Amino acid sequence: MSGFAASSTPLDLTADSVTLTRALCDIPSVSGTEQLLADRIEQALAGASHLETIRDGNAIVARTHLGRSRRVVIAGHIDTVPVNHNLPTVVTRRDGEEIITGRGTVDMKAGVAVQLKLAAELTAPSVDVTWIWYDNEEVSSDLNGLGRLARHRPELLHGDFAILGEPSNSKIEGGCNGTLRAEIRAVGVRAHSARGWVGVNAIHKLAPVLQRLADFQPETVIVDGLAYREGLNAVSVTGGVAGNVIPDSAMLTVNYRFAPSRTVAEASQFVCDLFPECEVTVVDAAPGARPGLDSPLVQEFVAAVGVEVLPKYGWTDVARFSERGIPAVNFGPGDPLKAHADDEHVVASQIFSCEVSLRSWLTGEQTPSA
């Protein structure tokens, strides 16, 4: 981090959401190192008497108990991918727009800033709200703080609707595709490469598999009115033991992004059927999430925000809610294409527009009261 030191200033939840975004980003929280930021969030919420605050590891849950007929869960992760000389944050102007550049600005501390500000300020929202800020989203699923809460404190995830603050250019992205990784193995026979005809080259046996992948036309599947584009791609290949030996084993790893209308079992079977000549092993899979656009709460949210609803192609934690029968969408500032980039940056106007839309809906200004 080139000697960059985290700010020691407490988080000020009365500051505007752009200033708060910078403050959150300037406290580095690469996955596994979120404790300092979790501490600051917990301290900042200490005076919010309208919220019950619960801490689980480096996840912070804050919820209202107003007796409303409906409850909404609004969540965001506080970790980032590793810093690469892109902290502290820098503010510039481009085409009349204020731009905040730095690790975490898009994925997803701008969204967390909006959530924290609203959590502190909205003492009587029109629905009961459970706010969740959690750790370890950017790493292995078994470490994910939201998944940990789901296993140990599932009642904290209860709700009628969920919103994840993942970057969506302040548009609504419904549900998400599922994801699956499979290893495709080819078996051959070793031989000296000078007499290759007496062996069977396992790497060569992957050639038709690779051609099949290159020719694959991803399907677009309509789910709840949204068009989810699938994808099937090779992501790594290994094989060979020495420069003068015909390889007797080779392995290709593929990633399948499948529409939320398919189950993990259906997606796994599809991949196995596509490569019948090889040994196929599914090594990791997560189901997608239907957008639930037929839910009244989702419809109210869409109407209040007044923006286009798009499908989410990547996997996000909305799937953890969908598994519980809770419709969920992604809604947050920032261009998803800039997530994890070295020039990660967010436009200030998107942060403000996201805050205005979420505030308006939660206060019931454009929706029926709960």
Contacts in CASP RR format, 6 or more apart in sequence:
PFRMAT RR
TARGET T0000
AUTHOR 0000-0000-0000
METHOD contacts of the structure
MODEL  1
MSGFAASSTPLDLTADSVTLTRALCDIPSVSGTEQLLADRIEQALAGASH
LETIRDGNAIVARTHLGRSRRVVIAGHIDTVPVNHNLPTVVTRRDGEEII
TGRGTVDMKAGVAVQLKLAAELTAPSVDVTWIWYDNEEVSSDLNGLGRLA
RHRPELLHGDFAILGEPSNSKIEGGCNGTLRAEIRAVGVRAHSARGWVGV
NAIHKLAPVLQRLADFQPETVIVDGLAYREGLNAVSVTGGVAGNVIPDSA
MLTVNYRFAPSRTVAEASQFVCDLFPECEVTVVDAAPGARPGLDSPLVQE
FVAAVGVEVLPKYGWTDVARFSERGIPAVNFGPGDPLKAHADDEHVVASQ
IFSCEVSLRSWLTGEQTPSA
1 28 0 8 1.000
1 83 0 8 1.000
1 85 0 8 1.000
1 87 0 8 1.000
2 85 0 8 1.000
4 28 0 8 1.000
4 83 0 8 1.000
4 87 0 8 1.000
4 88 0 8 1.000
6 26 0 8 1.000
6 27 0 8 1.000
6 28 0 8 1.000
6 36 0 8 1.000
7 23 0 8 1.000
7 26 0 8 1.000
7 27 0 8 1.000
7 88 0 8 1.000
9 23 0 8 1.000
10 40 0 8 1.000
10 43 0 8 1.000
10 44 0 8 1.000
11 20 0 8 1.000
11 23 0 8 1.000
11 24 0 8 1.000
11 40 0 8 1.000
11 41 0 8 1.000
11 43 0 8 1.000
11 44 0 8 1.000
11 116 0 8 1.000
12 19 0 8 1.000
12 20 0 8 1.000
12 23 0 8 1.000
12 44 0 8 1.000
13 20 0 8 1.000
13 44 0 8 1.000
13 45 0 8 1.000
13 116 0 8 1.000
13 117 0 8 1.000
13 119 0 8 1.000
13 120 0 8 1.000
13 121 0 8 1.000
14 120 0 8 1.000
15 23 0 8 1.000
15 117 0 8 1.000
16 117 0 8 1.000
16 352 0 8 1.000
17 110 0 8 1.000
17 113 0 8 1.000
17 114 0 8 1.000
17 117 0 8 1.000
17 351 0 8 1.000
17 352 0 8 1.000
17 355 0 8 1.000
18 98 0 8 1.000
18 100 0 8 1.000
18 113 0 8 1.000
18 348 0 8 1.000
18 351 0 8 1.000
18 352 0 8 1.000
20 113 0 8 1.000
20 116 0 8 1.000
20 117 0 8 1.000
21 89 0 8 1.000
21 100 0 8 1.000
21 105 0 8 1.000
21 109 0 8 1.000
21 110 0 8 1.000
21 111 0 8 1.000
21 113 0 8 1.000
21 346 0 8 1.000
21 351 0 8 1.000
22 88 0 8 1.000
22 89 0 8 1.000
22 91 0 8 1.000
22 100 0 8 1.000
23 113 0 8 1.000
24 37 0 8 1.000
24 78 0 8 1.000
24 109 0 8 1.000
24 112 0 8 1.000
24 113 0 8 1.000
24 116 0 8 1.000
25 87 0 8 1.000
25 88 0 8 1.000
25 89 0 8 1.000
25 100 0 8 1.000
25 102 0 8 1.000
25 103 0 8 1.000
25 104 0 8 1.000
25 105 0 8 1.000
25 109 0 8 1.000
26 87 0 8 1.000
26 88 0 8 1.000
26 89 0 8 1.000
27 36 0 8 1.000
27 37 0 8 1.000
27 40 0 8 1.000
28 80 0 8 1.000
28 83 0 8 1.000
28 87 0 8 1.000
28 103 0 8 1.000
29 36 0 8 1.000
29 37 0 8 1.000
29 78 0 8 1.000
29 79 0 8 1.000
29 80 0 8 1.000
30 79 0 8 1.000
30 80 0 8 1.000
30 81 0 8 1.000
30 82 0 8 1.000
30 83 0 8 1.000
31 79 0 8 1.000
31 80 0 8 1.000
31 81 0 8 1.000
31 135 0 8 1.000
31 136 0 8 1.000
31 137 0 8 1.000
31 138 0 8 1.000
31 139 0 8 1.000
31 143 0 8 1.000
32 58 0 8 1.000
32 79 0 8 1.000
32 135 0 8 1.000
32 136 0 8 1.000
32 139 0 8 1.000
32 143 0 8 1.000
33 79 0 8 1.000
34 58 0 8 1.000
34 78 0 8 1.000
34 79 0 8 1.000
34 135 0 8 1.000
34 136 0 8 1.000
35 58 0 8 1.000
37 58 0 8 1.000
37 78 0 8 1.000
38 55 0 8 1.000
38 57 0 8 1.000
38 58 0 8 1.000
38 59 0 8 1.000
38 60 0 8 1.000
38 78 0 8 1.000
38 133 0 8 1.000
38 135 0 8 1.000
41 60 0 8 1.000
41 78 0 8 1.000
41 116 0 8 1.000
41 133 0 8 1.000
42 53 0 8 1.000
42 55 0 8 1.000
42 60 0 8 1.000
44 116 0 8 1.000
44 120 0 8 1.000
45 51 0 8 1.000
45 53 0 8 1.000
45 60 0 8 1.000
45 62 0 8 1.000
45 116 0 8 1.000
45 119 0 8 1.000
45 120 0 8 1.000
46 53 0 8 1.000
48 62 0 8 1.000
48 119 0 8 1.000
48 120 0 8 1.000
50 64 0 8 1.000
50 123 0 8 1.000
50 124 0 8 1.000
51 62 0 8 1.000
51 63 0 8 1.000
51 64 0 8 1.000
51 119 0 8 1.000
51 131 0 8 1.000
52 62 0 8 1.000
52 63 0 8 1.000
52 64 0 8 1.000
52 65 0 8 1.000
53 60 0 8 1.000
53 61 0 8 1.000
53 62 0 8 1.000
54 60 0 8 1.000
54 61 0 8 1.000
54 62 0 8 1.000
54 63 0 8 1.000
54 153 0 8 1.000
54 156 0 8 1.000
55 61 0 8 1.000
56 145 0 8 1.000
56 148 0 8 1.000
56 149 0 8 1.000
56 152 0 8 1.000
56 153 0 8 1.000
57 135 0 8 1.000
57 148 0 8 1.000
58 78 0 8 1.000
58 134 0 8 1.000
58 135 0 8 1.000
58 136 0 8 1.000
58 145 0 8 1.000
59 132 0 8 1.000
59 133 0 8 1.000
59 134 0 8 1.000
59 135 0 8 1.000
59 145 0 8 1.000
59 146 0 8 1.000
59 148 0 8 1.000
59 149 0 8 1.000
60 132 0 8 1.000
60 133 0 8 1.000
60 134 0 8 1.000
61 130 0 8 1.000
61 131 0 8 1.000
61 132 0 8 1.000
61 149 0 8 1.000
61 153 0 8 1.000
61 156 0 8 1.000
62 119 0 8 1.000
62 130 0 8 1.000
62 131 0 8 1.000
63 128 0 8 1.000
63 129 0 8 1.000
63 130 0 8 1.000
63 131 0 8 1.000
63 156 0 8 1.000
64 125 0 8 1.000
64 128 0 8 1.000
64 129 0 8 1.000
64 130 0 8 1.000
65 128 0 8 1.000
66 124 0 8 1.000
66 125 0 8 1.000
66 128 0 8 1.000
67 128 0 8 1.000
68 125 0 8 1.000
68 126 0 8 1.000
68 127 0 8 1.000
68 128 0 8 1.000
68 370 0 8 1.000
69 370 0 8 1.000
70 127 0 8 1.000
70 128 0 8 1.000
70 159 0 8 1.000
70 160 0 8 1.000
70 161 0 8 1.000
70 297 0 8 1.000
70 370 0 8 1.000
71 127 0 8 1.000
71 128 0 8 1.000
71 129 0 8 1.000
71 130 0 8 1.000
71 158 0 8 1.000
71 159 0 8 1.000
71 160 0 8 1.000
72 127 0 8 1.000
72 128 0 8 1.000
72 129 0 8 1.000
72 130 0 8 1.000
72 159 0 8 1.000
72 160 0 8 1.000
72 161 0 8 1.000
72 162 0 8 1.000
72 163 0 8 1.000
72 297 0 8 1.000
72 362 0 8 1.000
73 129 0 8 1.000
73 130 0 8 1.000
73 132 0 8 1.000
73 157 0 8 1.000
73 158 0 8 1.000
73 159 0 8 1.000
73 161 0 8 1.000
73 162 0 8 1.000
73 163 0 8 1.000
73 321 0 8 1.000
73 326 0 8 1.000
74 115 0 8 1.000
74 129 0 8 1.000
74 130 0 8 1.000
74 131 0 8 1.000
74 132 0 8 1.000
74 162 0 8 1.000
74 163 0 8 1.000
74 165 0 8 1.000
74 358 0 8 1.000
75 115 0 8 1.000
75 131 0 8 1.000
75 132 0 8 1.000
75 133 0 8 1.000
75 134 0 8 1.000
75 146 0 8 1.000
75 162 0 8 1.000
75 163 0 8 1.000
75 164 0 8 1.000
75 165 0 8 1.000
75 317 0 8 1.000
76 108 0 8 1.000
76 111 0 8 1.000
76 112 0 8 1.000
76 115 0 8 1.000
76 132 0 8 1.000
76 133 0 8 1.000
76 134 0 8 1.000
76 137 0 8 1.000
76 164 0 8 1.000
76 165 0 8 1.000
76 166 0 8 1.000
76 317 0 8 1.000
77 108 0 8 1.000
77 112 0 8 1.000
77 133 0 8 1.000
77 134 0 8 1.000
77 135 0 8 1.000
77 136 0 8 1.000
77 137 0 8 1.000
77 138 0 8 1.000
77 145 0 8 1.000
77 146 0 8 1.000
77 317 0 8 1.000
78 109 0 8 1.000
78 112 0 8 1.000
78 133 0 8 1.000
78 134 0 8 1.000
78 135 0 8 1.000
79 135 0 8 1.000
79 136 0 8 1.000
79 137 0 8 1.000
79 138 0 8 1.000
79 139 0 8 1.000
80 103 0 8 1.000
80 104 0 8 1.000
80 107 0 8 1.000
80 109 0 8 1.000
80 138 0 8 1.000
81 103 0 8 1.000
81 107 0 8 1.000
81 138 0 8 1.000
81 340 0 8 1.000
83 103 0 8 1.000
84 103 0 8 1.000
84 342 0 8 1.000
85 342 0 8 1.000
86 101 0 8 1.000
86 102 0 8 1.000
86 103 0 8 1.000
86 342 0 8 1.000
86 343 0 8 1.000
86 344 0 8 1.000
87 102 0 8 1.000
87 103 0 8 1.000
88 102 0 8 1.000
89 100 0 8 1.000
89 101 0 8 1.000
89 102 0 8 1.000
89 105 0 8 1.000
90 100 0 8 1.000
90 101 0 8 1.000
90 102 0 8 1.000
91 98 0 8 1.000
91 99 0 8 1.000
91 100 0 8 1.000
91 101 0 8 1.000
92 98 0 8 1.000
92 99 0 8 1.000
92 101 0 8 1.000
93 99 0 8 1.000
97 347 0 8 1.000
97 348 0 8 1.000
97 349 0 8 1.000
98 347 0 8 1.000
98 348 0 8 1.000
98 349 0 8 1.000
99 345 0 8 1.000
99 346 0 8 1.000
99 347 0 8 1.000
99 348 0 8 1.000
100 110 0 8 1.000
100 345 0 8 1.000
100 346 0 8 1.000
100 348 0 8 1.000
101 343 0 8 1.000
101 344 0 8 1.000
101 345 0 8 1.000
102 344 0 8 1.000
102 345 0 8 1.000
103 344 0 8 1.000
104 110 0 8 1.000
104 344 0 8 1.000
105 334 0 8 1.000
105 344 0 8 1.000
105 345 0 8 1.000
105 346 0 8 1.000
106 167 0 8 1.000
106 333 0 8 1.000
106 334 0 8 1.000
106 335 0 8 1.000
106 336 0 8 1.000
106 338 0 8 1.000
106 339 0 8 1.000
106 341 0 8 1.000
106 344 0 8 1.000
106 345 0 8 1.000
106 346 0 8 1.000
107 138 0 8 1.000
107 166 0 8 1.000
107 167 0 8 1.000
107 336 0 8 1.000
107 339 0 8 1.000
107 340 0 8 1.000
107 344 0 8 1.000
108 165 0 8 1.000
108 166 0 8 1.000
108 167 0 8 1.000
108 332 0 8 1.000
108 339 0 8 1.000
110 167 0 8 1.000
110 332 0 8 1.000
110 333 0 8 1.000
110 334 0 8 1.000
110 346 0 8 1.000
110 350 0 8 1.000
110 351 0 8 1.000
110 354 0 8 1.000
111 165 0 8 1.000
111 167 0 8 1.000
111 332 0 8 1.000
111 333 0 8 1.000
111 351 0 8 1.000
111 354 0 8 1.000
112 133 0 8 1.000
112 165 0 8 1.000
113 351 0 8 1.000
114 165 0 8 1.000
114 332 0 8 1.000
114 333 0 8 1.000
114 351 0 8 1.000
114 354 0 8 1.000
114 355 0 8 1.000
114 358 0 8 1.000
115 131 0 8 1.000
115 133 0 8 1.000
115 165 0 8 1.000
115 358 0 8 1.000
116 131 0 8 1.000
116 133 0 8 1.000
117 355 0 8 1.000
118 355 0 8 1.000
118 358 0 8 1.000
118 359 0 8 1.000
118 362 0 8 1.000
119 129 0 8 1.000
119 131 0 8 1.000
122 129 0 8 1.000
122 359 0 8 1.000
122 362 0 8 1.000
122 363 0 8 1.000
125 362 0 8 1.000
125 363 0 8 1.000
125 364 0 8 1.000
126 362 0 8 1.000
126 363 0 8 1.000
126 364 0 8 1.000
126 367 0 8 1.000
126 369 0 8 1.000
126 370 0 8 1.000
127 297 0 8 1.000
127 362 0 8 1.000
127 370 0 8 1.000
128 370 0 8 1.000
129 362 0 8 1.000
130 156 0 8 1.000
130 157 0 8 1.000
130 158 0 8 1.000
130 159 0 8 1.000
132 146 0 8 1.000
132 149 0 8 1.000
132 156 0 8 1.000
132 157 0 8 1.000
134 144 0 8 1.000
134 145 0 8 1.000
134 146 0 8 1.000
134 148 0 8 1.000
134 149 0 8 1.000
135 145 0 8 1.000
136 143 0 8 1.000
136 144 0 8 1.000
136 145 0 8 1.000
137 144 0 8 1.000
137 145 0 8 1.000
137 146 0 8 1.000
137 317 0 8 1.000
141 147 0 8 1.000
141 284 0 8 1.000
141 286 0 8 1.000
144 317 0 8 1.000
146 157 0 8 1.000
146 317 0 8 1.000
146 320 0 8 1.000
147 317 0 8 1.000
147 320 0 8 1.000
149 156 0 8 1.000
149 157 0 8 1.000
150 157 0 8 1.000
150 320 0 8 1.000
150 324 0 8 1.000
154 324 0 8 1.000
157 320 0 8 1.000
157 321 0 8 1.000
157 324 0 8 1.000
157 326 0 8 1.000
159 326 0 8 1.000
160 295 0 8 1.000
160 297 0 8 1.000
160 326 0 8 1.000
161 295 0 8 1.000
161 297 0 8 1.000
161 298 0 8 1.000
161 301 0 8 1.000
161 326 0 8 1.000
161 327 0 8 1.000
161 328 0 8 1.000
162 318 0 8 1.000
162 321 0 8 1.000
162 326 0 8 1.000
162 327 0 8 1.000
162 328 0 8 1.000
162 329 0 8 1.000
163 301 0 8 1.000
163 328 0 8 1.000
163 329 0 8 1.000
163 330 0 8 1.000
163 331 0 8 1.000
163 358 0 8 1.000
164 316 0 8 1.000
164 317 0 8 1.000
164 318 0 8 1.000
164 328 0 8 1.000
164 329 0 8 1.000
164 330 0 8 1.000
164 331 0 8 1.000
165 330 0 8 1.000
165 331 0 8 1.000
165 332 0 8 1.000
166 173 0 8 1.000
166 312 0 8 1.000
166 316 0 8 1.000
166 317 0 8 1.000
166 330 0 8 1.000
166 331 0 8 1.000
166 332 0 8 1.000
166 336 0 8 1.000
167 332 0 8 1.000
167 333 0 8 1.000
167 334 0 8 1.000
167 335 0 8 1.000
167 336 0 8 1.000
167 338 0 8 1.000
167 339 0 8 1.000
167 346 0 8 1.000
168 310 0 8 1.000
168 312 0 8 1.000
168 330 0 8 1.000
168 331 0 8 1.000
168 332 0 8 1.000
168 334 0 8 1.000
168 336 0 8 1.000
169 332 0 8 1.000
169 333 0 8 1.000
169 334 0 8 1.000
169 335 0 8 1.000
169 336 0 8 1.000
169 350 0 8 1.000
170 307 0 8 1.000
170 331 0 8 1.000
170 332 0 8 1.000
170 333 0 8 1.000
170 334 0 8 1.000
170 350 0 8 1.000
170 353 0 8 1.000
170 354 0 8 1.000
170 357 0 8 1.000
171 307 0 8 1.000
171 308 0 8 1.000
171 309 0 8 1.000
171 310 0 8 1.000
171 331 0 8 1.000
172 301 0 8 1.000
172 302 0 8 1.000
172 305 0 8 1.000
172 307 0 8 1.000
172 308 0 8 1.000
172 309 0 8 1.000
172 310 0 8 1.000
172 329 0 8 1.000
172 330 0 8 1.000
172 331 0 8 1.000
173 309 0 8 1.000
173 310 0 8 1.000
173 311 0 8 1.000
173 312 0 8 1.000
173 329 0 8 1.000
173 330 0 8 1.000
173 331 0 8 1.000
174 226 0 8 1.000
174 289 0 8 1.000
174 291 0 8 1.000
174 292 0 8 1.000
174 293 0 8 1.000
174 309 0 8 1.000
174 310 0 8 1.000
174 311 0 8 1.000
174 312 0 8 1.000
174 318 0 8 1.000
174 328 0 8 1.000
174 329 0 8 1.000
174 330 0 8 1.000
175 226 0 8 1.000
175 260 0 8 1.000
175 288 0 8 1.000
175 289 0 8 1.000
175 290 0 8 1.000
175 291 0 8 1.000
175 292 0 8 1.000
175 311 0 8 1.000
175 312 0 8 1.000
175 316 0 8 1.000
175 318 0 8 1.000
175 319 0 8 1.000
175 322 0 8 1.000
175 328 0 8 1.000
175 329 0 8 1.000
175 330 0 8 1.000
176 260 0 8 1.000
176 288 0 8 1.000
176 289 0 8 1.000
176 312 0 8 1.000
176 313 0 8 1.000
176 314 0 8 1.000
176 315 0 8 1.000
176 316 0 8 1.000
176 318 0 8 1.000
176 319 0 8 1.000
176 330 0 8 1.000
177 228 0 8 1.000
177 230 0 8 1.000
177 257 0 8 1.000
177 258 0 8 1.000
177 259 0 8 1.000
177 260 0 8 1.000
177 288 0 8 1.000
177 311 0 8 1.000
177 312 0 8 1.000
177 313 0 8 1.000
177 314 0 8 1.000
177 315 0 8 1.000
178 257 0 8 1.000
178 258 0 8 1.000
178 259 0 8 1.000
178 260 0 8 1.000
178 262 0 8 1.000
178 264 0 8 1.000
178 267 0 8 1.000
178 285 0 8 1.000
178 286 0 8 1.000
178 287 0 8 1.000
178 288 0 8 1.000
178 289 0 8 1.000
178 314 0 8 1.000
178 315 0 8 1.000
178 319 0 8 1.000
179 255 0 8 1.000
179 256 0 8 1.000
179 257 0 8 1.000
179 258 0 8 1.000
179 284 0 8 1.000
179 285 0 8 1.000
179 286 0 8 1.000
179 288 0 8 1.000
179 314 0 8 1.000
179 315 0 8 1.000
180 255 0 8 1.000
180 256 0 8 1.000
180 258 0 8 1.000
180 264 0 8 1.000
180 267 0 8 1.000
180 268 0 8 1.000
180 271 0 8 1.000
180 282 0 8 1.000
180 284 0 8 1.000
180 285 0 8 1.000
180 286 0 8 1.000
181 235 0 8 1.000
181 253 0 8 1.000
181 254 0 8 1.000
181 255 0 8 1.000
181 256 0 8 1.000
181 282 0 8 1.000
181 283 0 8 1.000
181 284 0 8 1.000
181 285 0 8 1.000
182 253 0 8 1.000
182 254 0 8 1.000
182 256 0 8 1.000
182 268 0 8 1.000
182 271 0 8 1.000
182 272 0 8 1.000
182 280 0 8 1.000
182 281 0 8 1.000
182 282 0 8 1.000
182 283 0 8 1.000
183 251 0 8 1.000
183 252 0 8 1.000
183 253 0 8 1.000
183 280 0 8 1.000
183 281 0 8 1.000
183 283 0 8 1.000
184 206 0 8 1.000
184 209 0 8 1.000
184 251 0 8 1.000
184 252 0 8 1.000
184 253 0 8 1.000
184 254 0 8 1.000
184 275 0 8 1.000
184 278 0 8 1.000
184 279 0 8 1.000
184 280 0 8 1.000
185 249 0 8 1.000
185 250 0 8 1.000
185 251 0 8 1.000
185 278 0 8 1.000
185 279 0 8 1.000
185 280 0 8 1.000
185 281 0 8 1.000
186 202 0 8 1.000
186 203 0 8 1.000
186 205 0 8 1.000
186 206 0 8 1.000
186 209 0 8 1.000
186 249 0 8 1.000
186 250 0 8 1.000
186 251 0 8 1.000
186 252 0 8 1.000
186 278 0 8 1.000
187 202 0 8 1.000
187 205 0 8 1.000
187 248 0 8 1.000
187 249 0 8 1.000
187 279 0 8 1.000
188 199 0 8 1.000
188 200 0 8 1.000
188 201 0 8 1.000
188 202 0 8 1.000
188 205 0 8 1.000
188 246 0 8 1.000
188 247 0 8 1.000
188 248 0 8 1.000
188 249 0 8 1.000
189 198 0 8 1.000
189 199 0 8 1.000
189 200 0 8 1.000
189 246 0 8 1.000
189 248 0 8 1.000
190 199 0 8 1.000
190 241 0 8 1.000
190 245 0 8 1.000
190 246 0 8 1.000
190 247 0 8 1.000
190 248 0 8 1.000
191 197 0 8 1.000
191 198 0 8 1.000
191 199 0 8 1.000
191 245 0 8 1.000
191 246 0 8 1.000
192 198 0 8 1.000
192 244 0 8 1.000
192 245 0 8 1.000
192 246 0 8 1.000
193 243 0 8 1.000
193 244 0 8 1.000
193 245 0 8 1.000
193 246 0 8 1.000
194 244 0 8 1.000
196 246 0 8 1.000
199 246 0 8 1.000
200 246 0 8 1.000
200 248 0 8 1.000
201 246 0 8 1.000
201 247 0 8 1.000
202 239 0 8 1.000
202 240 0 8 1.000
202 247 0 8 1.000
202 248 0 8 1.000
202 249 0 8 1.000
202 250 0 8 1.000
203 239 0 8 1.000
203 240 0 8 1.000
203 247 0 8 1.000
203 250 0 8 1.000
205 250 0 8 1.000
205 277 0 8 1.000
205 278 0 8 1.000
206 237 0 8 1.000
206 250 0 8 1.000
206 252 0 8 1.000
206 278 0 8 1.000
208 277 0 8 1.000
209 252 0 8 1.000
209 275 0 8 1.000
209 277 0 8 1.000
209 278 0 8 1.000
210 234 0 8 1.000
210 252 0 8 1.000
212 274 0 8 1.000
212 275 0 8 1.000
213 232 0 8 1.000
213 233 0 8 1.000
213 234 0 8 1.000
213 254 0 8 1.000
216 231 0 8 1.000
216 232 0 8 1.000
218 229 0 8 1.000
218 230 0 8 1.000
218 231 0 8 1.000
218 232 0 8 1.000
219 229 0 8 1.000
219 230 0 8 1.000
219 259 0 8 1.000
220 227 0 8 1.000
220 228 0 8 1.000
220 229 0 8 1.000
220 230 0 8 1.000
221 227 0 8 1.000
221 228 0 8 1.000
221 230 0 8 1.000
221 259 0 8 1.000
221 261 0 8 1.000
221 262 0 8 1.000
222 228 0 8 1.000
223 259 0 8 1.000
223 260 0 8 1.000
223 261 0 8 1.000
223 290 0 8 1.000
223 291 0 8 1.000
223 311 0 8 1.000
224 290 0 8 1.000
224 291 0 8 1.000
224 292 0 8 1.000
224 293 0 8 1.000
224 294 0 8 1.000
225 293 0 8 1.000
226 291 0 8 1.000
226 293 0 8 1.000
226 309 0 8 1.000
226 310 0 8 1.000
226 311 0 8 1.000
227 311 0 8 1.000
228 259 0 8 1.000
228 260 0 8 1.000
228 261 0 8 1.000
228 311 0 8 1.000
228 313 0 8 1.000
229 311 0 8 1.000
229 313 0 8 1.000
230 256 0 8 1.000
230 257 0 8 1.000
230 258 0 8 1.000
230 259 0 8 1.000
231 255 0 8 1.000
231 256 0 8 1.000
231 257 0 8 1.000
231 258 0 8 1.000
232 254 0 8 1.000
232 255 0 8 1.000
232 256 0 8 1.000
232 257 0 8 1.000
232 271 0 8 1.000
232 274 0 8 1.000
233 254 0 8 1.000
233 255 0 8 1.000
234 252 0 8 1.000
234 253 0 8 1.000
234 254 0 8 1.000
235 253 0 8 1.000
235 254 0 8 1.000
235 255 0 8 1.000
236 252 0 8 1.000
236 253 0 8 1.000
237 250 0 8 1.000
237 251 0 8 1.000
237 252 0 8 1.000
237 253 0 8 1.000
238 250 0 8 1.000
238 251 0 8 1.000
239 247 0 8 1.000
239 249 0 8 1.000
239 250 0 8 1.000
239 251 0 8 1.000
240 247 0 8 1.000
240 249 0 8 1.000
240 250 0 8 1.000
241 247 0 8 1.000
241 248 0 8 1.000
253 283 0 8 1.000
254 271 0 8 1.000
256 267 0 8 1.000
256 270 0 8 1.000
256 271 0 8 1.000
257 313 0 8 1.000
257 314 0 8 1.000
257 315 0 8 1.000
258 266 0 8 1.000
258 267 0 8 1.000
258 270 0 8 1.000
258 288 0 8 1.000
260 287 0 8 1.000
260 288 0 8 1.000
260 289 0 8 1.000
260 290 0 8 1.000
260 291 0 8 1.000
260 322 0 8 1.000
261 290 0 8 1.000
262 270 0 8 1.000
263 287 0 8 1.000
264 285 0 8 1.000
264 286 0 8 1.000
264 287 0 8 1.000
267 285 0 8 1.000
268 282 0 8 1.000
268 285 0 8 1.000
271 280 0 8 1.000
271 282 0 8 1.000
272 280 0 8 1.000
272 282 0 8 1.000
286 315 0 8 1.000
286 319 0 8 1.000
287 319 0 8 1.000
287 322 0 8 1.000
287 323 0 8 1.000
288 315 0 8 1.000
288 319 0 8 1.000
288 322 0 8 1.000
289 316 0 8 1.000
289 318 0 8 1.000
289 319 0 8 1.000
289 321 0 8 1.000
289 322 0 8 1.000
289 323 0 8 1.000
289 328 0 8 1.000
290 322 0 8 1.000
290 327 0 8 1.000
291 298 0 8 1.000
291 309 0 8 1.000
291 311 0 8 1.000
291 327 0 8 1.000
291 328 0 8 1.000
291 329 0 8 1.000
292 298 0 8 1.000
292 327 0 8 1.000
293 299 0 8 1.000
293 302 0 8 1.000
293 309 0 8 1.000
293 327 0 8 1.000
295 327 0 8 1.000
297 327 0 8 1.000
298 327 0 8 1.000
298 329 0 8 1.000
300 361 0 8 1.000
300 367 0 8 1.000
300 368 0 8 1.000
301 329 0 8 1.000
301 361 0 8 1.000
301 367 0 8 1.000
302 309 0 8 1.000
303 366 0 8 1.000
303 367 0 8 1.000
304 357 0 8 1.000
304 360 0 8 1.000
304 361 0 8 1.000
304 364 0 8 1.000
304 365 0 8 1.000
304 366 0 8 1.000
304 367 0 8 1.000
305 331 0 8 1.000
305 357 0 8 1.000
305 358 0 8 1.000
305 361 0 8 1.000
306 357 0 8 1.000
307 357 0 8 1.000
309 329 0 8 1.000
312 318 0 8 1.000
312 330 0 8 1.000
316 330 0 8 1.000
318 328 0 8 1.000
318 329 0 8 1.000
318 330 0 8 1.000
319 328 0 8 1.000
321 327 0 8 1.000
321 328 0 8 1.000
322 328 0 8 1.000
331 354 0 8 1.000
331 357 0 8 1.000
331 358 0 8 1.000
332 350 0 8 1.000
332 354 0 8 1.000
333 346 0 8 1.000
333 347 0 8 1.000
333 350 0 8 1.000
333 351 0 8 1.000
333 353 0 8 1.000
333 354 0 8 1.000
334 346 0 8 1.000
334 347 0 8 1.000
334 350 0 8 1.000
335 346 0 8 1.000
338 344 0 8 1.000
338 345 0 8 1.000
338 346 0 8 1.000
360 366 0 8 1.000
361 367 0 8 1.000
END
